[in-house]
Amino acid sequence: MTLLQLMLTFFYVGIFTIGGGLVAITLMYGPIVEGGLISSEQFYNMVAISESTPGPIGINMATYIGYQLYGVAGGIATTAATVLPSLLIIMIIARFFNRFQEKPLVKAAFTGLRPATSGMVLVATVQVFVIAILNIPAFRETGQLPQLVRLPPAAFYLLACILLFKTKISPIAVVAAGALFGILFL
């Protein structure tokens, strides 16, 4: 894939990312991983790093992938390509929104986007969970159920859920601990 094709891919991701960065991950996976540019494991490692660093995850992923494939120029190009559709769309919407916000069709469109966005976020969440917690290749080789779950990440996930739901610990602290766990143990 040329740099221009990669930019067009991220422009596409930027156009159809409605609902946040996890939706962007779902849209990136096909052309980037299934297109053979990087492996699934590399992709989800990039997801983990992008979630742990400041900024929107979709932009972080675009920058990281562009940099990995084409260096600094690739990182800048993919970031710009990802942001440009949103910038253009917001400028157009801002210009005309007051005239159309009460129209039934506009209200219906926004109502329809909510469940679609929720579904795309759910897909991305399940994909990240499966890669991080489940050991599908080992299970396929052995067929034994105990081989299916990666115990250290599963234990960390369970502990993080308990801490987040039963204490007042900051989610930022849990994300930082998860990044440290991944660096030290995976």
Salt bridges, closest charged atoms under 4 A:
GLU102 OE1 - LYS107 NZ 3.08
